[in-house]
Every structure is written in C-alpha cells, then in structure tokens.
Amino acid sequence: MLKHFMTLCAGAAFAVVAATPALLEAAPAGNPNKGAQVFARCAICHSNEPGKKGGVGPNLAGVVGRKAGSTTFIYSPAMKNATFVWTPQALDAFLTKPSAKVPGTKMAFPGLSNASDRADVIAYLASKK
C-alpha cells in the first residue's frame, strides 16, 4: 500500500514539474505606455483604433486573442491560412521575425530585436480592445 502511495505521489510530482514550463509561458510583462511609443513605428502601416480601417497593414485593435488573418483586411495567402491565435507568445514570435513565424507574409518589417520593446508593444496592443 505504501509503495503504491509513493508511486502515485512521485507521478503527481512529475506531472507538476512537467507542466511548469507551460505555466511559465504567461504573457510577457510589458509597459503599455512604453509600448505606445514603440508602436509609433508600427502606426506607419497599422491602425489600432476600434472601427478604424487598416492601412497598408490590418487594424490591430483587439488583435490579442484573435485568430490570425481573420479580419476583413486582404492578407497574404500565408497569413490567411495561418491556424494560430494571436496570443502574447504568438505575437512575440511574430514581432521577433515576422517571416519566420509566417513564411510568405506580406509584412516586410524585419522585426523588433529588443525583447522589452516587444513586451511593451504586446502590453499596449492588449490594452486596445
């Protein structure tokens, strides 16, 4: 009986340890005020005000939690066929190097190399519902 109990405890402990990396993948901590400043670079092509038409790029209001390529914007086939949701992690990967996250994207921007800038922009976009 004790051996069975210890096996169960060891299995439960392993499950908790195995799940820990997923639990640590929470949204990156960012400063939305700083993100607004970084977003100025994005605003050349993107709007982020609800109901406003996009420009060269789609409107990014409400992007966090939305399926990629799902607004009325005319996306590249690669983005239109993307199967992921814009989670903070997906946005971070895309903002790091758009062409690596979505090969064939029309977005010519090379990416934001600074992790703090990305986290700040993501926090800012999350505030734009």
Salt bridges, closest charged atoms under 4 A:
GLU49 OE2 - LYS128 NZ 3.11
ASP92 OD1 - ARG118 NE 2.77
ASP117 OD2 - ARG41 NH2 3.38
